[in-house]
Amino acid sequence: MSVREFVVLGTASQVPTRHRNHNGYLLRWDGEGILFDPGEGTQRQMLRAGVAAHDINRICITHFHGDHSLGLAGVIQRINLDQVPHPVTAHYPASGQKFFDRLRYATAYRETVPLLEEPVSGDGPVAQGASYVLETRRLSHPVESFGYRITEPDGRRMVPELLARHGIKGPDVGRIQREGSLGGVTLEEVSEPRPGQRFAFVMDTRLCTGVDELAEGCDMLVIESTFLDEDERLATDHGHLTAGQAARVARDAGVRHLVLTHFSQRYTDPTEFERQARAAGFEGELTVAADLTRVPLPKRG
């Protein structure tokens, strides 16, 4: 049975706190695991969350600030120590190649697993999995930063009443799905459109076109909300978003489930992020992320 869930490993911006680890997130998408922005301490958080190195198929780095990448060295070495039985692909800003190289070879270890480097230099598709396309958009931050979006191709959902009307049952259901028609009955006559799921991961950025494009029509949007609205000028100066800004992006994009994360240590009450997001007009499902939280993707519409 396919599993699609978002596992939160850490939620702190810049520095860890007593209750929040540096960033780190794993998206389980059917049989694959995509690790986003492993900050310092990600290995330990993986252990606490029940995430194994074997679960990682891709690593996606948005940018090379420490809270989004310092854990990369340990994660790569753990992948090799555990002799993960499949190649792992790494996506990251091409302009940060020197930082990736330093983290990949921070210390001596035995390389046992192919690590495929696929640096990102612009907008557009960067990879295709068995059931998704991975694409990127450039963001607005003091260092080059990219957001990631996963899109499942649209499909069709079989309608039992229509199948029964045309006398199609048993193995013939699979046959008409594979071949597109059966005995003069087309797939369109016994099914209805099923939109593919969409997921976006947006970290350090100001408001920009890339944010809007990544968020558009997403079932789940994971987005930074480093600051509260009263510190909007500070957010803009440092290349970040507020809770209200993130929520308005989600509202205007038709997002179904909004996950806020990447919180400044200056704030101690997480409920204030939820209050400001609701005040901004977002009415969908809302999660203010906490370390070790698991958030299932919404069921297909």
N, C-alpha and C positions, 0 to 999 in steps of 0.2 A: 504494500500500500504506500502510495507516495506521501511524503511529509514535506510540508512547506512551512517553516517557522523561522523566526528571527530570534537569535540568542544573544542577549546583551552581556558582554564580558566586562565592560568598563564604561563609565559615563562622564569622567572628569575632564575638563579642559585645562591645558597647560601643566598642572601639577596634580598628583593624586591627593586624596584626602583620607581621613579615617574611614569614611563610608563609601568612597568612590575611587575605583581604580582608574588609571589612564584608559583612554579609548581602547576598544576591541569589540568586534561584533562578528558573529558567524550567521550567515544565511544558509539554512538547509533548504535545498530546492530539489525535490525528488531524491535521487541518489547522489547528489553532489553537495559539497560544502564550499562556500565562498567566504573567506576570511577578509574582513575589511579593517584597515587601519590598526594593526596590532601595536599598541603602545607598550610602555614598560609594564612588566608584570603579567602580560597576556598568558604566558605558559601556566602560571599558577591559577589564573582565573579559568582557563580551560579545564584544568583538573577539577576545580570546584563546580563547574557547570556540567561536567560529564561530557566534555568535548575532547576527542582524541585527535592526535596528529593525523591518523588515518582518515579522519573526516574531511580533511582539507584537500580540495582539488584546485582551487584558485586562491590567490592572494591579490587583493586590490588596495593599492595605496592611493589616497587622494592627494597627498602632498607630503613633503619631507620636513615637517616640524616634529619635534621629538615625541609629543604626546600622541602622534599618529603613526610612528614608525620605529621607536626605539626597541620595541619588542620583536622586531623582525629578525634580529640576529638569533635570539633564542628559539623562535618558532622554526626557523630554517634548520637550525642544528637539531632540534627535536624531531623534525620530519626525517632527517637522515639517521639519527640515533635509532628511531623506531622502525627504520627501513620500510617506510610507507610503500606499498606495492604498486603505486601508479605515479606517473609524472605529475608535477605540480607546476602550474603556470602563474607567473607574477606579472601584474600590470601596475604601472607607476609612471609618473611624469618623466618623460625622456630627459628633461632638463636637470633632473636629479639623479642621473646615472651614477655620478661619483658617490653620492650618498648611499645609493643601493649597493654599490660595490663594497663600500666600507662596512655596511651592515652585514652583507652576505658573507664576507670574509673577515669578520671582526676578530675571530680567534681561530686557532687550529682545530680542525675536526675532519672526520672521514666522510667524504661525499659518497653516498650510496643511492641517492634518488635523483633522477633528472629534474632540474629546476629550469623551466623554460622562461626566458626573459622576453616579455613583450611590452616594451615601453610605449607610452601613449604620448602623441605629439599634437593631437588635434581632436576635433569633434567627429563623432560617427561611430559605426560598429567596430568593435575590436576583437570579438570572439563569438563563436556560435556553439552552444551546447546541444545536448540531445533534445531539449525542450525549451530553449530560450535563445535570445540574441542579447549579448552584452554590448552596450554602447556608452560613450562618454560625452560630456559637455564641459567646456572650460568654465571655471568659476572666477570670482573676483576676490583675491586675497594677496597679501604682500609677497608671497612666493607662489609660483605656478601651482594651481590646484585644479583637479578635475572631479566632477561628480560622476556616478555610475548609475545606469538604468538597465534593468533586466525586463525583457518583454517576451512573453510567451505568444507564439503565433495563434491567431484566431482559429477555432475549430468548429465542430458541430456536435450538438448534444442529441442523442437518440430520444425520440418521444414514444413511450410505450403504446399510447393510444393509436398513433399513426402506424406503428409497426403491426399492431393487431389488425387494423383496418385492411392492411395489404397482405395479411397472412404471413408475415415474416417473423420467424422465431428461431431459437436455438443457434446452431452454427451459421445460419444464413445472416444473422445480425452482423457478425464479424465480417462476413463475406461482402456485404453491401458497403460496409465501412471501408474495406480495403479497395474494392473495385469501383465504387461509385454508382453502381446500378445492379439490379438483379431482376430478371424476368420482366423487363420493361418498367420497373419501378426505380426511380432515381433516389439517390441519397437525400436530396433536398426535399423529397416528398415525405420522408419519414423522420426528419430531424429538424432542428432549429439552430440558428447561429449561437455559438458559445464564445464570447470574447475571451481572449487570452489574458492571463494575469499580468500585472505590471507592478514593478517594485523599483524604487529609486533610493539612492543613498547620497545625501548631500551634506558635506561637512564644510569646513571653514570657508565662508564667503560672505560678501555683501549681497544685497539684492542685485540681480543681473538677469539677462536673458537666459543664460544657462540654467539657472535655478528654475525658472518658469517652464522651460522645455523639459527638464528632467521630471518635474512634478506632474505634468499634464496627464490627467486621467489615471493616476496611479491607484492601485488597490491599497498599497502601503507606501508611505513616504517617511523615511527616516531622515531627520534634518536637525542640524545644529540649532540650538537656541541658547547661545552662550550667555546672553544678557537679558535682563528684564527691560520692559519698555521705557522706564524712566532713564535708562542709560543708553538710549538709542544713539546718541552722538558718539559715545565711547565705542559702541559696537561698530559703527561706520568707520571710525578712525582706524580701528584695528582689523577691519575686514571680517566682521561677524554679523550675525543676525540676533534679533530679539525674539522673545516668545510670540509677541503679537505679529511681527513681520512674518515669521515662519508659518503661523496659523493663517494669515491672510493669503499667503502663497498657496497653502493647501486648500483653503476655501475656494479660491478662484480657479484652481486646477481640477476641482471635483474629486479630491482625494477621499478615499473611503476610511482609511485608518492612518492617523498621524501619530508618529513616534518622535517626541522631542528628546534631545540628549545633548551632551557636550556642555555641561553647566559650569559656570565660573564658581570658584571657591568662595566668592564674596557673598553668595546667597545660601541661606540655611533652610529655607522653607520651600520644598519642591511644589507644594500646592499652589504657590503663587504663579508658577509657570502655567499650570492648568487654568487658573482663573483668568490670566491675561489672554491665553489662547481662546478661551470661550468668549471673552469680551470682544475679541477681534472678529467673531462671527463664524468660527469653525464649529459645525454641528455634527460631524462624523465621529467615529470612534477615536478616542484620544488616549495615548499612553505617555506619561512622563516617566522616562526610562529610569530604572534602578538596576544596579549591578546584579547579574545572574537572573534577570527576568527573561522569560520566554514568551514571545508574542506570535501566535499563529497568524498566518496571512488570512485575510477574509476569504470566505468561500466565493467561488466565482459568481458573478451576477447572472 
